[in-house]
Amino acid sequence: MMRIGILTIGEMSGLRKIRICVVGAGGIGANLVRALIPSLSSGGLVRGLGGAEVVVMDSDIVSSSNVVHQGFLPSYVGTPKTSALEHSMREHHNRWVSLIGISSDLDSLDELGGFDLVIVCVDSPRARLLVHQNGGKWLDLRCRGDCFVAIDYRMDEDLISEMTDPNQMAGSCQHQGALDRGMIQFGHLSAASHGCQWIIQELFRISGEPYLAPIPVAHSVTYGTLERFDI
């Protein structure tokens, strides 16, 4: 984005804010938001684009088990996850970057209207299918144990469909019994990291710079890259 004096073209022209939707505030989504908001609040990227509004959607309440791996403080137990995230990020808000929490689940395509980027981080086939159906630029992050999968709008539609079972039962990013045993696995943090990098580099692409966002991949913290998907 061209800079004139100390102002960017985006600052001078009154461009509408970039709007980013994060669906899900669990192990992946909450950690993604905590890394993303400070990153967007610094530097000139979002100022050059007219600012950024990040909306996170989730109906869930913080439970004591979420504290272990989702990054919520014990004092937030009983609080809506989206409200907890808003509160913890409030000092990073400025005239260019804001975080808005919506304490409900994604339920219809209408709710995705007007977003430039959509990242689905919740283990819900319905939410995934709505995001895929909505089109545009989207990223679908999935995790179980130390593994994560990232697929996005650049992939072949048949492969996306093959990888998305509409009847799959929702589940935790931790294996059954892992929290009780203390065998915490961190694929959710790898997924969150991939998501943050994807967003930043997609924003640079929107600004006109030739960045390539991270390619779709299946990865294990223990065993490394399991598969890269063609784009």
C-alpha beads as a LAMMPS data file, in Angstrom:
LAMMPS data file: protein, C-alpha beads

231 atoms
230 bonds

1 atom types
1 bond types

-500.0 500.0 xlo xhi
-500.0 500.0 ylo yhi
-500.0 500.0 zlo zhi

Masses

1 110.0

Atoms # bond

1 1 1 0.000 0.000 0.000
2 1 1 1.513 3.353 -1.084
3 1 1 2.499 5.790 1.686
4 1 1 2.261 9.567 1.244
5 1 1 4.070 11.478 3.956
6 1 1 3.068 9.751 7.179
7 1 1 -0.316 8.571 5.909
8 1 1 -1.139 5.536 3.819
9 1 1 -3.587 5.611 0.935
10 1 1 -5.953 3.580 3.117
11 1 1 -5.822 6.179 5.878
12 1 1 -6.497 9.030 3.493
13 1 1 -9.295 7.453 1.501
14 1 1 -11.442 6.264 4.409
15 1 1 -11.493 2.621 3.290
16 1 1 -13.924 0.406 5.160
17 1 1 -12.337 -1.839 7.743
18 1 1 -11.241 -5.334 6.842
19 1 1 -13.580 -7.769 8.617
20 1 1 -12.306 -11.123 9.903
21 1 1 -14.563 -13.795 11.403
22 1 1 -13.199 -16.482 13.731
23 1 1 -15.756 -19.233 14.293
24 1 1 -15.000 -20.973 17.582
25 1 1 -13.187 -19.864 20.745
26 1 1 -11.833 -23.188 21.990
27 1 1 -8.311 -24.586 21.871
28 1 1 -7.623 -23.316 18.347
29 1 1 -9.770 -20.193 18.157
30 1 1 -8.955 -18.686 21.545
31 1 1 -5.212 -19.091 21.087
32 1 1 -5.419 -17.775 17.522
33 1 1 -7.229 -14.627 18.679
34 1 1 -4.730 -14.004 21.496
35 1 1 -1.837 -14.102 19.052
36 1 1 -3.620 -12.278 16.231
37 1 1 -4.947 -9.142 17.943
38 1 1 -1.576 -7.856 19.241
39 1 1 -0.028 -8.634 15.847
40 1 1 -2.641 -6.621 13.978
41 1 1 -2.371 -3.780 16.496
42 1 1 1.261 -3.131 15.597
43 1 1 2.834 -2.010 12.340
44 1 1 1.198 -0.422 9.339
45 1 1 -0.554 -3.383 7.721
46 1 1 -4.122 -2.836 8.923
47 1 1 -3.804 0.959 8.912
48 1 1 -3.024 0.732 5.210
49 1 1 -6.177 -1.338 4.734
50 1 1 -8.416 1.039 6.659
51 1 1 -8.396 -0.926 9.935
52 1 1 -9.515 -4.390 10.993
53 1 1 -12.494 -5.704 12.914
54 1 1 -12.154 -9.255 14.265
55 1 1 -15.391 -11.001 15.227
56 1 1 -15.248 -14.246 17.224
57 1 1 -18.348 -16.452 17.504
58 1 1 -18.930 -19.130 20.142
59 1 1 -21.814 -19.932 22.506
60 1 1 -19.661 -21.836 24.994
61 1 1 -18.873 -20.907 28.597
62 1 1 -15.377 -21.197 30.088
63 1 1 -15.141 -24.362 32.201
64 1 1 -12.375 -25.447 34.572
65 1 1 -11.180 -28.022 32.022
66 1 1 -10.691 -25.254 29.422
67 1 1 -8.108 -23.534 31.608
68 1 1 -5.577 -26.310 30.991
69 1 1 -5.180 -25.950 27.245
70 1 1 -7.336 -23.091 25.975
71 1 1 -5.484 -20.317 27.790
72 1 1 -8.359 -18.946 29.867
73 1 1 -7.559 -17.807 33.396
74 1 1 -9.304 -19.582 36.302
75 1 1 -11.054 -16.297 37.116
76 1 1 -12.931 -16.543 33.794
77 1 1 -14.644 -19.866 34.643
78 1 1 -18.394 -19.415 34.159
79 1 1 -17.909 -16.503 31.737
80 1 1 -18.809 -16.698 28.028
81 1 1 -15.618 -17.481 26.122
82 1 1 -16.126 -14.589 23.733
83 1 1 -16.544 -12.139 26.625
84 1 1 -13.398 -13.500 28.284
85 1 1 -11.421 -13.004 25.076
86 1 1 -12.760 -9.481 24.604
87 1 1 -11.800 -8.581 28.164
88 1 1 -8.296 -10.060 27.940
89 1 1 -7.572 -8.240 24.649
90 1 1 -9.056 -4.854 25.535
91 1 1 -5.675 -3.172 26.033
92 1 1 -4.714 -4.020 22.451
93 1 1 -7.731 -2.236 20.981
94 1 1 -7.042 1.012 19.171
95 1 1 -8.641 3.097 16.415
96 1 1 -7.477 0.548 13.821
97 1 1 -8.122 -2.821 15.484
98 1 1 -11.083 -4.098 17.488
99 1 1 -12.298 -7.474 18.745
100 1 1 -16.026 -8.175 18.987
101 1 1 -17.350 -11.293 20.707
102 1 1 -20.666 -12.875 19.730
103 1 1 -21.836 -15.441 22.289
104 1 1 -23.705 -17.654 19.848
105 1 1 -22.823 -20.353 17.343
106 1 1 -22.710 -19.891 13.586
107 1 1 -26.153 -20.929 12.413
108 1 1 -26.751 -19.445 8.965
109 1 1 -25.009 -18.082 5.886
110 1 1 -26.467 -14.639 6.594
111 1 1 -24.162 -14.341 9.612
112 1 1 -21.102 -14.564 7.349
113 1 1 -22.091 -11.639 5.152
114 1 1 -19.529 -8.866 4.770
115 1 1 -16.457 -10.729 6.028
116 1 1 -13.247 -10.613 4.007
117 1 1 -11.679 -13.640 5.752
118 1 1 -13.405 -16.443 7.678
119 1 1 -11.547 -18.952 9.849
120 1 1 -13.502 -21.887 11.248
121 1 1 -11.867 -23.356 14.359
122 1 1 -14.731 -25.330 15.852
123 1 1 -15.300 -29.069 15.540
124 1 1 -18.744 -28.701 14.000
125 1 1 -19.557 -30.143 10.559
126 1 1 -22.438 -27.680 10.210
127 1 1 -20.179 -24.677 10.807
128 1 1 -17.564 -26.019 8.393
129 1 1 -20.118 -26.629 5.655
130 1 1 -21.613 -23.152 6.075
131 1 1 -18.169 -21.564 5.782
132 1 1 -17.315 -23.635 2.691
133 1 1 -20.689 -22.836 1.131
134 1 1 -20.292 -19.130 1.806
135 1 1 -17.269 -19.023 -0.482
136 1 1 -14.788 -16.167 -0.437
137 1 1 -11.490 -16.549 1.380
138 1 1 -11.797 -19.087 4.183
139 1 1 -9.572 -21.347 6.287
140 1 1 -10.749 -24.525 8.033
141 1 1 -8.586 -25.596 11.004
142 1 1 -9.044 -28.990 12.666
143 1 1 -7.151 -30.667 15.477
144 1 1 -6.984 -33.853 17.498
145 1 1 -4.126 -34.568 19.888
146 1 1 -0.800 -33.434 18.457
147 1 1 -2.112 -33.360 14.874
148 1 1 -3.813 -30.590 12.965
149 1 1 -5.249 -30.194 9.492
150 1 1 -5.579 -26.895 7.614
151 1 1 -7.618 -26.699 4.413
152 1 1 -8.701 -23.551 2.596
153 1 1 -10.568 -22.000 -0.305
154 1 1 -7.750 -22.708 -2.782
155 1 1 -8.190 -26.488 -2.701
156 1 1 -10.107 -28.696 -5.119
157 1 1 -13.815 -28.717 -4.220
158 1 1 -14.101 -32.500 -4.492
159 1 1 -11.245 -32.999 -2.027
160 1 1 -12.759 -30.485 0.380
161 1 1 -16.059 -32.363 0.208
162 1 1 -14.327 -35.712 0.691
163 1 1 -12.578 -34.409 3.823
164 1 1 -15.745 -32.961 5.381
165 1 1 -18.134 -35.564 6.794
166 1 1 -21.483 -33.868 7.519
167 1 1 -22.334 -36.611 10.039
168 1 1 -19.113 -36.473 12.046
169 1 1 -19.588 -36.236 15.794
170 1 1 -18.055 -33.146 17.380
171 1 1 -15.192 -33.701 19.804
172 1 1 -12.400 -32.091 21.809
173 1 1 -8.942 -31.281 20.466
174 1 1 -7.633 -33.455 23.334
175 1 1 -7.893 -37.238 23.284
176 1 1 -10.303 -38.800 25.756
177 1 1 -8.763 -38.892 29.244
178 1 1 -5.803 -36.693 28.278
179 1 1 -6.734 -33.861 30.637
180 1 1 -7.113 -36.196 33.633
181 1 1 -3.800 -37.935 32.921
182 1 1 -1.917 -34.730 32.200
183 1 1 -1.061 -35.998 28.710
184 1 1 -1.814 -32.666 27.073
185 1 1 -1.082 -32.504 23.358
186 1 1 -0.529 -29.306 21.468
187 1 1 -1.753 -29.688 17.928
188 1 1 -4.214 -26.879 18.699
189 1 1 -1.339 -24.426 19.110
190 1 1 0.154 -25.497 15.784
191 1 1 -3.243 -24.957 14.166
192 1 1 -3.577 -21.519 15.790
193 1 1 -0.098 -20.564 14.576
194 1 1 -0.935 -21.665 11.027
195 1 1 -4.139 -19.634 11.194
196 1 1 -2.411 -16.448 12.341
197 1 1 0.207 -16.709 9.605
198 1 1 -2.523 -17.393 7.031
199 1 1 -4.457 -14.294 8.078
200 1 1 -1.437 -11.981 8.080
201 1 1 -0.282 -13.130 4.673
202 1 1 -3.786 -13.023 3.190
203 1 1 -4.024 -9.415 4.415
204 1 1 -0.775 -8.599 2.643
205 1 1 -2.229 -10.191 -0.501
206 1 1 -5.325 -7.998 -0.131
207 1 1 -3.025 -4.971 0.166
208 1 1 -1.471 -5.887 -3.177
209 1 1 1.782 -7.490 -2.042
210 1 1 2.689 -10.894 -3.571
211 1 1 2.653 -12.995 -0.397
212 1 1 1.621 -16.655 -0.493
213 1 1 -0.441 -17.740 2.505
214 1 1 0.607 -21.055 4.141
215 1 1 -0.517 -23.959 1.990
216 1 1 -3.088 -26.531 3.183
217 1 1 -1.420 -29.246 5.216
218 1 1 -1.823 -32.132 7.683
219 1 1 0.865 -31.992 10.378
220 1 1 1.853 -33.807 13.570
221 1 1 3.980 -32.147 16.247
222 1 1 5.638 -35.528 16.858
223 1 1 6.032 -36.857 13.322
224 1 1 6.149 -33.684 11.222
225 1 1 4.292 -33.032 7.990
226 1 1 1.920 -35.855 7.102
227 1 1 0.562 -34.447 3.846
228 1 1 0.513 -31.247 1.787
229 1 1 -2.557 -30.591 -0.299
230 1 1 -2.357 -29.128 -3.788
231 1 1 -3.643 -25.621 -4.451

Bonds

1 1 1 2
2 1 2 3
3 1 3 4
4 1 4 5
5 1 5 6
6 1 6 7
7 1 7 8
8 1 8 9
9 1 9 10
10 1 10 11
11 1 11 12
12 1 12 13
13 1 13 14
14 1 14 15
15 1 15 16
16 1 16 17
17 1 17 18
18 1 18 19
19 1 19 20
20 1 20 21
21 1 21 22
22 1 22 23
23 1 23 24
24 1 24 25
25 1 25 26
26 1 26 27
27 1 27 28
28 1 28 29
29 1 29 30
30 1 30 31
31 1 31 32
32 1 32 33
33 1 33 34
34 1 34 35
35 1 35 36
36 1 36 37
37 1 37 38
38 1 38 39
39 1 39 40
40 1 40 41
41 1 41 42
42 1 42 43
43 1 43 44
44 1 44 45
45 1 45 46
46 1 46 47
47 1 47 48
48 1 48 49
49 1 49 50
50 1 50 51
51 1 51 52
52 1 52 53
53 1 53 54
54 1 54 55
55 1 55 56
56 1 56 57
57 1 57 58
58 1 58 59
59 1 59 60
60 1 60 61
61 1 61 62
62 1 62 63
63 1 63 64
64 1 64 65
65 1 65 66
66 1 66 67
67 1 67 68
68 1 68 69
69 1 69 70
70 1 70 71
71 1 71 72
72 1 72 73
73 1 73 74
74 1 74 75
75 1 75 76
76 1 76 77
77 1 77 78
78 1 78 79
79 1 79 80
80 1 80 81
81 1 81 82
82 1 82 83
83 1 83 84
84 1 84 85
85 1 85 86
86 1 86 87
87 1 87 88
88 1 88 89
89 1 89 90
90 1 90 91
91 1 91 92
92 1 92 93
93 1 93 94
94 1 94 95
95 1 95 96
96 1 96 97
97 1 97 98
98 1 98 99
99 1 99 100
100 1 100 101
101 1 101 102
102 1 102 103
103 1 103 104
104 1 104 105
105 1 105 106
106 1 106 107
107 1 107 108
108 1 108 109
109 1 109 110
110 1 110 111
111 1 111 112
112 1 112 113
113 1 113 114
114 1 114 115
115 1 115 116
116 1 116 117
117 1 117 118
118 1 118 119
119 1 119 120
120 1 120 121
121 1 121 122
122 1 122 123
123 1 123 124
124 1 124 125
125 1 125 126
126 1 126 127
127 1 127 128
128 1 128 129
129 1 129 130
130 1 130 131
131 1 131 132
132 1 132 133
133 1 133 134
134 1 134 135
135 1 135 136
136 1 136 137
137 1 137 138
138 1 138 139
139 1 139 140
140 1 140 141
141 1 141 142
142 1 142 143
143 1 143 144
144 1 144 145
145 1 145 146
146 1 146 147
147 1 147 148
148 1 148 149
149 1 149 150
150 1 150 151
151 1 151 152
152 1 152 153
153 1 153 154
154 1 154 155
155 1 155 156
156 1 156 157
157 1 157 158
158 1 158 159
159 1 159 160
160 1 160 161
161 1 161 162
162 1 162 163
163 1 163 164
164 1 164 165
165 1 165 166
166 1 166 167
167 1 167 168
168 1 168 169
169 1 169 170
170 1 170 171
171 1 171 172
172 1 172 173
173 1 173 174
174 1 174 175
175 1 175 176
176 1 176 177
177 1 177 178
178 1 178 179
179 1 179 180
180 1 180 181
181 1 181 182
182 1 182 183
183 1 183 184
184 1 184 185
185 1 185 186
186 1 186 187
187 1 187 188
188 1 188 189
189 1 189 190
190 1 190 191
191 1 191 192
192 1 192 193
193 1 193 194
194 1 194 195
195 1 195 196
196 1 196 197
197 1 197 198
198 1 198 199
199 1 199 200
200 1 200 201
201 1 201 202
202 1 202 203
203 1 203 204
204 1 204 205
205 1 205 206
206 1 206 207
207 1 207 208
208 1 208 209
209 1 209 210
210 1 210 211
211 1 211 212
212 1 212 213
213 1 213 214
214 1 214 215
215 1 215 216
216 1 216 217
217 1 217 218
218 1 218 219
219 1 219 220
220 1 220 221
221 1 221 222
222 1 222 223
223 1 223 224
224 1 224 225
225 1 225 226
226 1 226 227
227 1 227 228
228 1 228 229
229 1 229 230
230 1 230 231
